Amino acid sequence: MIARQARRTLAALAVLAASVCAFSAHAQGKSTTIAFETSRECASEDDAKLLAESVASRVPQSRVLERGEAADGARIRLSWAPDGVGACELTLMVGEERSTLALASGADEGAIRNAASRVAWLISATATESVTETEPVAEPEPVTETEPVTETEPVTETEPVTETEPVTETEPVTETEPEPVAEPEPVTETEPVAEPEPVYRTVPLHASLIPWLEHPAPPGGDIVATYSFNVVGYQAGLDGVEVGFLLNINREFARGLQAVLGGNIVGGELDGAQLALGFNWAGEVDGLQLATGVNVAAGKVDGLQGSFLNVAGDVAGLQAGLLNVGRKVDGVQIGLLNVASESDVSIGLVNINYDRPLYLSAWADELGLMRLGVQHGSKYLHWILAGGVSPFGEGLGAIGVGLGGHFPVGSLYLEVDAMVHGVSSLSRTSAGVLSQFRLTLGLPVGDRFALYGGVSANMLASEPIDGSGQVLSFADSGFATKVDSGGTADVWTWPGFFVGMRL
């Protein structure tokens, strides 16, 4: 009886071991199929082949197949094709899980291998296909009972055999998850190799009637001359003096002096001076441009431009002409019309600094004259247009202009300006000219709003109108001092004050 039970237990254990071994062998022998599609817009045949081989080498027991019956049913799909806006990318589908990687058309070998490593990592990190059920293990044939042993003489009763502990069921074999492939480090781009500097021929003298009719023999576009004399001259660069009649053209640079009746042209940097009756043109200027017509600098000017029209990028220095145009001017513009994004000082009839605000001001002074004005200008210099009335006494009207300087002082600002007003009584019986020198202290509140106040020194020259014999009544009110009564006009001076706000 005991021997029969032991045989049955050993048979059950054998069946269980055979099942586990069969399950493990089936799972380990399973391969992964990856369907791979490419677009000619993104990948050449060689690039597609390299990507497929790289993915297959990084995903254990895998097959990478292109379109076909074997690939159509694959659970893992990889495509290299344009996205919705035309940029090439890799799209990986593992079941319902979708991942995208950027891989441009014409990518180098390092980028393709790097992308393959990322694809392998994503495949291993995403839930893989479930292991299919193993084939059922054939049930072992039942163990036939042996023939009964003939009864022998009764054996003396021995001590009872203790029952063995029941065999515990083995834990089911858990499916091991594949270890994720470590994400490769990105390939660092190598620094671009600097292009070698061009080599030019240096000649002491270059003379040109027109290009291709010159000495030394053409082409002159590869020479740098120390002295150059031209009707129309063309060369790579100048390192000295160039004198011309119509045009002096230096393709790369000029160091020294260019003088011409027509025009000077430097494609790169001018380090020196250009003098012309017609025009001067340079990429950048470190020095001087003087012309009767036009000066143009495509880049920065570090020096002086003087002409009818001056045009430049940023300016560190002076622009002087009827019309001056620049971006950021760290210096001075003097002209009839000055235009800049921002200028330190612009002196002209019309000054436009389009990055500087246009302010509205309202103030009243000791005369009871209430004025409204417009203030605009450069960083340190501004102009004022103002007009106002006083309803007190006989009544006054005034229109004036002014010019002043603006200086930041910590969180405050200080302004010094001079203004000239034409004033008259509202009854039109008297008129005069009011000159003011003002000192203003302001307190900004926010970006634009400010409160200010100050003191002024005033001078009034007044004379009667239409022979009435009257002057402006406030001038004879006692607080003004008459300093001159000669001729037809009387002159008074007095100190004053004012308060106002700016917006």
Salt bridges, closest charged atoms under 4 A:
GLU37 OE1 - ARG67 NH2 3.26
GLU109 OE2 - ARG113 NE 3.00
GLU145 OE1 - ARG4 NH2 3.61
GLU183 OE2 - ARG118 NH1 2.89
GLU214 OE1 - HIS206 NE2 2.61
ASP222 OD1 - ARG201 NH2 3.38
ASP239 OD2 - ARG255 NH2 3.70
GLU252 OE2 - ARG251 NE 3.01
ASP314 OD1 - ARG327 NE 3.56
ASP330 OD1 - LYS328 NZ 2.65
ASP365 OD2 - ARG371 NH2 2.43
GLU415 OE2 - HIS406 ND1 2.90
ASP417 OD1 - ARG438 NE 2.92
ASP490 OD2 - LYS482 NZ 3.88
